[in-house]
Amino acid sequence: MPLWLCSTLTAGKKPLFDGWSWEDHWCGIVIQYSSRQLTFESDAMLAIPGLATVCGHQNGSRYLAGLWERDILHGMLWDCGDELEVMRPRAHLAPTWSWACMRREVAWIRDQRSLTRYHVELVDASVEPLVDVQPLGAVKPGAYLDIRGPCLVGLLASRYTAQDTTRFPVFLGEHEYRFNVDCVPELKEIAGSEVVRLWWCTEEINATIGSGRDRLLVLRAIDKTLGSFTRVGIIDSAGPEKNWRDLVAERTVRIL
């Protein structure tokens, strides 16, 4: 395990994340880890087995390419905290739904777990390690999550400008929304194309009147017939939009 990680996880004899849940403990490790610049792209997945071992014995959950099945709904709410236009690693390391597919600093959208209402459910998951003797390392292409939830079709802006940085416009009818982009160079190539917004959850800041913050994953269709998509970004918006309730359609999507 890298020396920096050992010093991060321990402070004297007590863990630095002492008192945290194992879910938040894992997120803290990943945040610390992703902020380091690794020498080689492959180092990202070589170090992950050591990271996963730290909390893997505590939770008894299935490991899914950098996330945990028992916490997958919250785990998918990762976001890139910088404004770098960085390509994904050239070699396939992880599916687009995992933070491990990025070469950027990641974090999780701040929320209160007890107030978060999820609109989606995990139907199925398939992940195969690239090397059998490294079950927590890089995964084979084709790893997927089948997610069922409310979806809306949107349209990306027709072109990208420098002012957009890593927040790109997507349109739903005449309404414009901004979302945080995972990989800007990839998005430039598909500007103007159709995307699907998967309404992931709502943090009920005021449960009495149902107001809160909505989180939606932005997905690009790879095969419409099979219903397969890749993740391109995430939306964190204030307040549920009333017109969403008229436009959403429940469906199952496969995210690669």
KEKE-3310 file (N, C-alpha, C; in steps of 0.2 Angstrom, whole numbers, plus 5000, padded with zeros to 4 digits):
npx = (5004:5003:5014:5009:4995:4995:4998:4988:4977:4980:4982:4993:4988:4975:4962:4961:4949:4940:4925:4917:4905:4907:4904:4906:4919:4925:4923:4930:4943:4944:4943:4955:4964:4962:4966:4979:4993:4996:5010:5009:4995:4990:4993:4982:4972:4980:4983:4971:4966:4973:4967:4954:4954:4955:4943:4935:4933:4925:4912:4906:4901:4898:4911:4912:4921:4927:4917:4904:4892:4882:4881:4878:4869:4871:4885:4886:4885:4896:4908:4918:4930:4937:4942:4948:4952:4953:4957:4950:4959:4969:4970:4957:4951:4940:4922:4911:4903:4910:4920:4933:4936:4941:4954:4955:4952:4941:4925:4911:4895:4888:4877:4864:4862:4851:4840:4839:4830:4829:4825:4828:4832:4844:4845:4852:4870:4885:4902:4918:4934:4949:4960:4961:4967:4968:4955:4950:4955:4958:4945:4936:4931:4914:4908:4893:4879:4862:4850:4834:4823:4816:4816:4822:4822:4835:4843:4860:4869:4873:4886:4902:4909:4923:4919:4911:4918:4919:4905:4891:4879:4862:4847:4830:4816:4812:4820:4835:4848:4862:4876:4888:4902:4910:4921:4927:4934:4928:4914:4914:4914:4902:4893:4877:4870:4858:4853:4850:4843:4844:4834:4840:4840:4832:4836:4828:4826:4816:4805:4791:4785:4790:4802:4818:4835:4838:4846:4853:4859:4868:4867:4873:4868:4873:4868:4853:4843:4847:4846:4858:4870:4882:4890:4890:4890:4884:4870:4866:4854:4844:4829:4814:4809:4793:4788:4795:4788:4778:4785:4794:4798:4797:4810:4821:4839:4855:4870:4886)
npy = (4994:5011:5024:5036:5033:5025:5035:5043:5036:5033:5041:5043:5030:5029:5028:5040:5042:5039:5035:5037:5031:5015:5018:5032:5032:5025:5034:5045:5039:5037:5051:5057:5049:5051:5063:5063:5064:5051:5042:5033:5029:5016:5014:5018:5008:4998:5001:5001:4988:4988:4999:4995:4984:4990:4994:4983:4971:4976:4978:4968:4968:4967:4971:4983:4988:4999:5004:5000:4987:4988:5001:5007:5016:5029:5029:5032:5045:5053:5066:5076:5087:5097:5108:5103:5098:5084:5068:5052:5037:5029:5015:5003:5004:5004:5005:5018:5022:5022:5031:5027:5027:5039:5052:5062:5073:5067:5069:5068:5072:5083:5078:5074:5059:5053:5061:5059:5054:5041:5038:5028:5011:4997:4985:4974:4969:4967:4963:4959:4954:4959:4952:4936:4933:4946:4951:4964:4973:4981:4980:4969:4975:4980:4978:4982:4991:4988:4999:5004:5018:5034:5043:5056:5064:5074:5087:5091:5106:5114:5117:5119:5131:5140:5147:5139:5130:5116:5114:5110:5115:5108:5104:5104:5104:5121:5124:5127:5118:5116:5105:5095:5090:5074:5071:5082:5083:5072:5075:5087:5081:5075:5086:5093:5082:5069:5066:5056:5060:5053:5053:5053:5055:5064:5076:5079:5093:5101:5092:5093:5101:5095:5100:5102:5096:5091:5076:5071:5059:5061:5053:5045:5038:5022:5011:5011:5002:4991:4998:5003:5013:5026:5035:5053:5064:5074:5081:5093:5101:5114:5111:5102:5101:5105:5102:5090:5079:5077:5073:5063:5046:5029:5017:5004:5006:5002:5004:5007)
npz = (5000:4996:5004:5007:5008:5019:5029:5028:5032:5045:5061:5073:5084:5080:5067:5054:5049:5060:5068:5057:5045:5036:5023:5021:5025:5014:5004:5008:5007:4993:4988:4994:4987:4973:4972:4970:4959:4948:4941:4930:4920:4922:4936:4943:4944:4949:4962:4968:4973:4986:4992:4993:5001:5014:5019:5015:5022:5032:5027:5020:5007:4990:4978:4966:4954:4960:4967:4979:4981:4991:4993:4982:4976:4982:4979:4966:4964:4962:4957:4947:4954:4948:4935:4923:4907:4903:4895:4896:4903:4891:4890:4894:4910:4919:4920:4914:4923:4935:4946:4944:4931:4927:4926:4935:4949:4961:4969:4981:4979:4990:5003:5014:5020:5027:5022:5009:4995:4984:4967:4959:4956:4958:4946:4941:4940:4932:4933:4928:4933:4925:4927:4934:4946:4952:4958:4963:4954:4938:4926:4914:4898:4895:4907:4917:4924:4927:4928:4935:4933:4933:4917:4906:4890:4883:4875:4870:4870:4854:4852:4860:4871:4877:4888:4894:4902:4913:4914:4906:4894:4893:4885:4888:4880:4879:4890:4898:4906:4916:4917:4926:4918:4914:4905:4896:4883:4876:4876:4868:4855:4854:4854:4852:4851:4856:4873:4888:4903:4919:4932:4947:4962:4975:4987:5001:5007:5013:5019:5021:5011:5001:4994:4988:4983:4967:4959:4944:4933:4918:4902:4888:4873:4868:4861:4856:4853:4862:4873:4880:4888:4891:4904:4905:4913:4927:4935:4947:4954:4960:4969:4964:4947:4941:4928:4925:4930:4921:4910:4912:4910:4915:4915:4911:4910:4904:4910:4904)
capx = (5000:5007:5015:5004:4989:4996:4998:4981:4972:4981:4985:4994:4985:4967:4961:4959:4941:4937:4919:4914:4902:4911:4903:4909:4926:4928:4923:4936:4949:4945:4944:4962:4968:4961:4969:4986:4994:5000:5015:5006:4988:4988:4994:4976:4969:4985:4983:4964:4965:4975:4962:4947:4955:4955:4936:4931:4932:4920:4906:4904:4898:4901:4915:4910:4925:4928:4911:4901:4885:4877:4881:4879:4865:4875:4891:4886:4884:4903:4908:4925:4930:4942:4940:4953:4949:4957:4954:4950:4964:4969:4968:4951:4952:4934:4916:4910:4899:4914:4925:4940:4938:4943:4960:4953:4951:4934:4922:4904:4890:4887:4870:4862:4859:4844:4835:4839:4825:4831:4820:4830:4834:4848:4841:4857:4876:4890:4908:4923:4941:4953:4965:4957:4971:4967:4948:4948:4959:4955:4939:4935:4926:4907:4905:4887:4874:4856:4846:4827:4821:4813:4821:4820:4827:4837:4848:4866:4870:4876:4894:4905:4914:4928:4916:4907:4922:4916:4898:4889:4872:4858:4841:4824:4812:4815:4823:4842:4851:4869:4878:4895:4905:4915:4926:4926:4935:4923:4908:4915:4913:4895:4889:4871:4867:4853:4856:4845:4844:4841:4832:4843:4837:4831:4838:4822:4828:4810:4801:4784:4782:4793:4807:4825:4839:4838:4853:4852:4864:4867:4869:4874:4866:4878:4864:4846:4840:4848:4846:4864:4872:4888:4889:4894:4890:4879:4866:4864:4850:4839:4821:4811:4805:4786:4787:4798:4783:4774:4789:4798:4796:4800:4813:4828:4844:4861:4876:4892)
capy = (5000:5017:5027:5042:5031:5023:5040:5046:5031:5032:5047:5039:5024:5029:5029:5047:5042:5036:5037:5038:5025:5012:5021:5038:5030:5023:5040:5049:5036:5039:5058:5057:5045:5054:5070:5062:5063:5045:5042:5029:5028:5009:5014:5019:5001:4993:5003:5000:4982:4989:5003:4991:4980:4994:4993:4977:4966:4979:4979:4962:4970:4965:4976:4984:4993:5005:5006:4994:4986:4990:5008:5009:5022:5035:5029:5034:5052:5056:5071:5079:5093:5102:5111:5101:5095:5078:5062:5046:5033:5026:5008:5003:5002:5004:5007:5025:5024:5022:5036:5024:5028:5046:5054:5069:5073:5066:5070:5066:5078:5084:5077:5071:5052:5052:5065:5058:5049:5038:5037:5023:5005:4993:4978:4969:4971:4962:4965:4953:4956:4958:4946:4932:4934:4952:4953:4971:4977:4983:4975:4968:4979:4977:4979:4986:4991:4989:5003:5006:5024:5039:5046:5062:5065:5081:5089:5094:5112:5112:5118:5120:5136:5140:5149:5133:5126:5109:5114:5111:5116:5103:5108:5100:5109:5128:5126:5126:5116:5115:5099:5094:5085:5070:5071:5087:5081:5067:5079:5091:5077:5074:5092:5094:5075:5068:5063:5054:5062:5048:5056:5048:5056:5071:5077:5082:5099:5103:5086:5095:5104:5091:5104:5099:5097:5085:5074:5067:5057:5062:5047:5045:5032:5019:5006:5012:4995:4987:5002:5004:5020:5028:5041:5059:5069:5073:5087:5095:5107:5116:5111:5098:5104:5103:5099:5084:5074:5076:5071:5057:5039:5024:5013:5001:5007:4998:5009:5003)
capz = (5000:4996:5010:5008:5010:5026:5034:5028:5036:5052:5064:5079:5084:5078:5060:5053:5048:5066:5069:5051:5043:5031:5016:5021:5025:5008:5000:5010:5004:4986:4987:4995:4982:4967:4972:4969:4952:4947:4936:4925:4920:4925:4943:4946:4946:4953:4969:4971:4978:4993:4995:4994:5007:5020:5021:5012:5027:5037:5025:5017:5001:4983:4975:4959:4950:4963:4971:4983:4979:4996:4993:4974:4974:4984:4976:4959:4965:4962:4953:4946:4957:4945:4928:4918:4901:4903:4892:4900:4902:4885:4891:4898:4917:4923:4916:4914:4930:4941:4947:4942:4924:4926:4928:4938:4956:4961:4976:4981:4980:4997:5004:5020:5018:5030:5019:5002:4992:4978:4962:4955:4959:4955:4944:4940:4939:4930:4933:4928:4933:4919:4928:4939:4953:4955:4958:4964:4950:4932:4924:4907:4895:4895:4914:4917:4929:4925:4933:4933:4936:4928:4912:4902:4884:4882:4869:4871:4866:4848:4852:4866:4871:4883:4894:4897:4906:4913:4915:4899:4893:4890:4884:4889:4877:4879:4896:4898:4912:4916:4921:4927:4913:4916:4901:4891:4876:4873:4875:4862:4849:4853:4855:4848:4851:4861:4879:4893:4910:4923:4938:4952:4968:4978:4994:5004:5012:5016:5017:5022:5005:4996:4990:4989:4977:4962:4956:4938:4929:4911:4899:4881:4871:4864:4857:4858:4853:4868:4879:4883:4888:4895:4908:4903:4918:4933:4937:4954:4953:4966:4968:4958:4942:4940:4922:4925:4932:4915:4905:4914:4908:4919:4910:4913:4906:4905:4909:4903)
cpx = (5004:5008:5010:4997:4989:4995:4992:4976:4974:4984:4986:4992:4978:4967:4959:4952:4937:4930:4914:4910:4907:4910:4906:4917:4929:4928:4929:4942:4950:4946:4952:4966:4968:4964:4977:4987:4999:5004:5012:4999:4986:4989:4987:4972:4974:4984:4976:4963:4967:4970:4956:4948:4954:4948:4932:4929:4926:4913:4902:4900:4902:4905:4914:4914:4926:4922:4909:4894:4880:4876:4881:4875:4869:4882:4892:4886:4891:4903:4916:4925:4934:4939:4945:4949:4954:4954:4954:4957:4964:4967:4962:4953:4945:4928:4915:4906:4903:4919:4932:4941:4940:4951:4960:4952:4943:4932:4915:4900:4888:4879:4870:4858:4852:4839:4835:4834:4827:4825:4822:4832:4839:4845:4847:4864:4881:4897:4913:4930:4945:4958:4962:4960:4970:4959:4946:4952:4955:4950:4939:4930:4919:4904:4899:4883:4867:4852:4839:4826:4818:4818:4818:4825:4828:4841:4854:4866:4874:4884:4896:4910:4918:4925:4912:4911:4920:4909:4895:4882:4868:4851:4835:4818:4815:4820:4830:4844:4858:4871:4885:4898:4910:4921:4925:4928:4930:4916:4908:4913:4906:4890:4883:4867:4862:4856:4849:4847:4840:4840:4834:4840:4836:4833:4832:4824:4822:4805:4793:4781:4786:4799:4814:4829:4839:4845:4851:4858:4863:4870:4869:4872:4871:4874:4857:4842:4840:4847:4852:4867:4879:4887:4893:4894:4885:4876:4865:4860:4845:4832:4819:4808:4798:4785:4790:4792:4779:4778:4793:4794:4800:4803:4819:4833:4850:4866:4882:4898)
cpy = (5006:5021:5032:5040:5029:5029:5044:5042:5031:5039:5044:5032:5023:5031:5037:5047:5039:5039:5038:5031:5022:5016:5027:5037:5029:5029:5044:5046:5038:5046:5059:5054:5048:5060:5069:5061:5057:5045:5039:5028:5021:5009:5015:5013:4997:4995:5002:4994:4984:4994:4999:4987:4983:4993:4987:4972:4969:4978:4973:4963:4968:4972:4977:4990:4999:5008:4999:4994:4989:4997:5011:5015:5029:5035:5032:5042:5056:5061:5073:5086:5099:5104:5109:5097:5089:5072:5057:5042:5030:5019:5008:5000:5000:5007:5015:5027:5024:5028:5034:5025:5035:5047:5061:5068:5072:5068:5068:5072:5078:5082:5074:5064:5051:5056:5064:5052:5047:5037:5031:5016:5001:4986:4973:4973:4966:4966:4959:4956:4955:4952:4943:4933:4941:4954:4960:4976:4980:4978:4975:4973:4976:4976:4983:4986:4992:4993:5005:5013:5029:5043:5052:5062:5072:5081:5093:5101:5110:5113:5120:5126:5136:5143:5144:5129:5118:5109:5116:5111:5110:5106:5102:5105:5116:5129:5123:5124:5115:5109:5098:5088:5081:5071:5076:5086:5077:5071:5084:5087:5075:5080:5092:5087:5075:5064:5061:5057:5057:5052:5052:5049:5063:5071:5082:5087:5101:5097:5088:5097:5100:5095:5101:5100:5090:5083:5069:5065:5058:5057:5048:5038:5029:5014:5007:5006:4991:4991:5003:5011:5021:5034:5047:5064:5068:5080:5087:5101:5108:5115:5107:5102:5101:5099:5092:5078:5073:5073:5065:5051:5034:5019:5010:5003:5003:5003:5005:5007)
cpz = (5000:5003:5012:5011:5018:5031:5034:5032:5043:5055:5071:5079:5082:5071:5060:5052:5054:5067:5063:5049:5038:5024:5016:5021:5018:5003:5001:5007:4997:4985:4988:4989:4975:4966:4970:4961:4951:4941:4930:4926:4924:4933:4946:4949:4949:4960:4972:4975:4985:4996:4997:5000:5014:5023:5019:5017:5032:5034:5022:5011:4995:4980:4968:4956:4953:4968:4975:4982:4984:4996:4986:4973:4976:4980:4969:4959:4965:4956:4952:4949:4954:4938:4923:4913:4899:4900:4897:4899:4895:4885:4896:4905:4921:4918:4918:4921:4936:4940:4944:4935:4922:4928:4931:4945:4957:4969:4975:4982:4987:4998:5011:5018:5020:5026:5011:5000:4985:4974:4958:4959:4955:4953:4943:4939:4937:4929:4933:4928:4927:4920:4935:4946:4956:4954:4959:4960:4944:4930:4917:4904:4895:4902:4914:4923:4925:4930:4930:4936:4930:4924:4908:4896:4884:4876:4871:4867:4860:4847:4859:4866:4877:4889:4898:4903:4907:4915:4908:4899:4890:4890:4885:4887:4877:4885:4896:4905:4911:4920:4921:4922:4916:4912:4895:4884:4872:4872:4869:4856:4848:4854:4850:4848:4856:4867:4883:4900:4915:4930:4944:4959:4970:4985:4997:5009:5016:5015:5018:5015:4999:4992:4992:4983:4973:4960:4950:4935:4921:4907:4891:4878:4866:4859:4860:4858:4859:4874:4883:4882:4892:4899:4905:4908:4923:4934:4944:4954:4959:4964:4962:4953:4940:4934:4921:4926:4926:4910:4906:4912:4912:4914:4914:4908:4908:4904:4909:4906)
residu = (MET:PRO:LEU:TRP:LEU:CYS:SER:THR:LEU:THR:ALA:GLY:LYS:LYS:PRO:LEU:PHE:ASP:GLY:TRP:SER:TRP:GLU:ASP:HIS:TRP:CYS:GLY:ILE:VAL:ILE:GLN:TYR:SER:SER:ARG:GLN:LEU:THR:PHE:GLU:SER:ASP:ALA:MET:LEU:ALA:ILE:PRO:GLY:LEU:ALA:THR:VAL:CYS:GLY:HIS:GLN:ASN:GLY:SER:ARG:TYR:LEU:ALA:GLY:LEU:TRP:GLU:ARG:ASP:ILE:LEU:HIS:GLY:MET:LEU:TRP:ASP:CYS:GLY:ASP:GLU:LEU:GLU:VAL:MET:ARG:PRO:ARG:ALA:HIS:LEU:ALA:PRO:THR:TRP:SER:TRP:ALA:CYS:MET:ARG:ARG:GLU:VAL:ALA:TRP:ILE:ARG:ASP:GLN:ARG:SER:LEU:THR:ARG:TYR:HIS:VAL:GLU:LEU:VAL:ASP:ALA:SER:VAL:GLU:PRO:LEU:VAL:ASP:VAL:GLN:PRO:LEU:GLY:ALA:VAL:LYS:PRO:GLY:ALA:TYR:LEU:ASP:ILE:ARG:GLY:PRO:CYS:LEU:VAL:GLY:LEU:LEU:ALA:SER:ARG:TYR:THR:ALA:GLN:ASP:THR:THR:ARG:PHE:PRO:VAL:PHE:LEU:GLY:GLU:HIS:GLU:TYR:ARG:PHE:ASN:VAL:ASP:CYS:VAL:PRO:GLU:LEU:LYS:GLU:ILE:ALA:GLY:SER:GLU:VAL:VAL:ARG:LEU:TRP:TRP:CYS:THR:GLU:GLU:ILE:ASN:ALA:THR:ILE:GLY:SER:GLY:ARG:ASP:ARG:LEU:LEU:VAL:LEU:ARG:ALA:ILE:ASP:LYS:THR:LEU:GLY:SER:PHE:THR:ARG:VAL:GLY:ILE:ILE:ASP:SER:ALA:GLY:PRO:GLU:LYS:ASN:TRP:ARG:ASP:LEU:VAL:ALA:GLU:ARG:THR:VAL:ARG:ILE:LEU)
# end
